[in-house]
Amino acid sequence: SLKGYWFYEEIKNLFEQMALSRLEVYLDRMWAKRVIAHSRYHPISVLPVLSYILLKKIEMDNLRILARGKEEGMGVEDIKEQLVLI
């Protein structure tokens, strides 16, 4: 069902190589990079505001992952692989 989307060609081989959680992080990173690129291409539109909101959402998600990971006693590497870093 993903064949019609713009990112399918980049991820079609990753389904067998990555765990689902890592694939989700990869897709979030790819989506954020695309939104940022479009906002730079159209600076006098609503896109820079939306990209700012997206980056703040990603920052909050990363902070939640850090806090919950520390609380649960997860290892540093396990926490790092769940973070969306752009």
Buried (B, 14 or more C-beta within 10 A) or exposed (E): EEEEEEEEEEBEEEEEEBEEEEBEBBBBBBBBEEBBEBBEEEEEEEBBEEBEEBBEEBEEBBEEBBEEBEEEEBEEEEBEEBBBEE
